[in-house]
Structure formats: structure tokens, C-alpha cells
Amino acid sequence: MKHFCAVCGTPIFNTNPEFYPGFAMLYLGTAALNAELMPRANVFCEYKLPWVDAIDSIKSFSQAIVCGA
């Protein structure tokens, strides 16, 4: 079941008491302190894209590079 903000309609979290009792699947972008949250489980891993596990091994940038700025 999806839960939305009563004011703006933004999806905030999902629950599924039948398959994941006691768990809420939070959209991290909706939490003010998202850097302090630590996931306790991954769900739907069978559908993840094949490159997800290799993300830590690719080049990363701390910020966007703006051309011509």
C-alpha cells in the first residue's frame, strides 16, 4: 500500500503487511535526515539491473561538471 502526503500528494512510503510485516519502504528523497538512515533490507532484488553491483567500481564525481561555466 502506498502512503502519500495529505497536502501535496507526494509518495512517502510503502507498506505490505502480508509479505513484509513491520517494514516500511521509505522513499529516501522524502526524509529530511536521509543521510542518517541505514537500510535494513533490500526488496525486489530479482528485478535489479545487472550493473547495480558494479556501481562502486566506476568513476564517481562529488559534483556536476558544468561545461562553459
VENNORMO-V358047 format. One record per pair of residues at least 12 apart in sequence whose ideal C-beta (glycine too) atoms are under 10 Angstrom apart, sorted by the first residue. I is the first residue (numbers start at 0). J is the second residue. If there is no record, write none. Layout:
i/j
I/J
I/J
This chain:
i/j
0/12
0/13
0/14
0/15
0/16
0/17
1/13
1/14
1/24
1/26
2/14
2/23
2/24
2/25
2/26
4/29
9/26
9/28
9/29
10/26
10/28
10/29
11/23
11/25
11/26
11/28
11/29
11/30
12/24
12/25
12/26
12/29
12/30
13/25
13/26
13/42
15/42
18/42
19/40
19/42
22/39
22/40
22/42
24/38
24/40
24/42
24/43
25/38
